[in-house]
Amino acid sequence: MQNTRINTLFDNIAGGLDSFFRNPWRRFSLLLISLLLGNFLGTAVSTISGQKADLDIVASALLVAATEAINRLAYSTPVATARSLPVQALNAIKLGLIYSLFVEAFKLGS
């Protein structure tokens, strides 16, 4: 690809973020924030789709498809790709989302 100013800018930003998140505590904090974001998204999705009763099946189908796509990306790719920070953050969001949906199901069941 041609080395334009915008390309150089994006490369510098990506390199800076990569060096910033090499610190294990920063990486752990980003993954924890991703987990909590997934928890929030799960609560928001279940609340919104529960309010409009006609979107329940569509929302659940989209969530299952997204979960399976993230599973395929995180668990069936080479180790170097699966250990990358964006893939781990997506996996943490997925885990928080699934956990939140289980908690919502237990709340509705009681």
N, C-alpha and C positions, 0 to 999 in steps of 0.2 A: 504494500500500500504506500501511497505517497506520504511523505513526511511533512504535512501541513501544520500550521500553527495550532489548529483545533485538535489535531491528532496528537501533537506534542503535549498540549495541555492535558488531554485525557490520560495520556501515558504518565505524566508527572503526578496527576491526582491519584491514579491507580497505584502507582509506586509508593506514594506517600501514605495512602490508606493501608497498603500491604505492610509497610514498615511499622505503622502505628499499631496494627492489630497483631503483630508478632509477639507482643508482650502477652504472656498467658493470662494475666488478670483482665486485661482489656478484652481479650478474646472471650474469656469466660463471661464477662459482664455483657458483651454483645449477645452471646448465646442465651443468657438468662433473660435479657430484654426481649429477645425473639420468642422465647417460651411464654413470657407473660403477654406479649402481643397476640400470640396464638390463642391464649386463654381468653383474652378480651374479644378477639374476633369470633370465637366459638359462642360466647355469650351473646354477642351482638347479632350473629346470624340466626341463632335459635330464637331470639326475641323478635327479630324483624319477620322471619318466616312464620313464626307462631301468630303474629298479629294479622298477617294476610294469609288466611288459611288455604288459598288456592295455589300458593307457591311452595308448599311443603315438599312435594315430590321433586320438583325441579331443583330446589336448593339442595336436597339430599343427594340427588344424582350428580350435581356439580361438585359437592364436597367429596363424594366417593371417587369421582374421576380425578380430582386434584390430588387427593391422598394417594391414589394408586400411581399417578404420574411422579409424585415426589418420592414414593417408595422405589420406583424403578430407577429414578435418577440417583438416589442415595445408596441403594443396596446392590444394583446390578452393573455398576460401572467400575472401572479400575480404582484401586485404592487412592491414587493421587487425586482423582476427581472427587471421590467421596469424602476425602479429608479436607477439601477446600472450604474456605470460610462461607461463601454463599450457599453451598450445598448443605453445610451443617446448620446454617441459620434457617434455611427453608425447612429442614428436618425438625428443628426445634419449634418452629411455628406450627408445623403439622402436629407434633406431639402435644403442644398446648391446646390446639383446636380440638383434637380428639378427647383429651382429658376434660376439657370444658363441656363438650357434648355429653360425656358420660355423667358428669356432675349434674348437668341440667336434667338428664333422664332420671337420675336418682331423686332429684327434687320433685319432679312431676309424679314419680311413682309413690311418693310418701303422702 
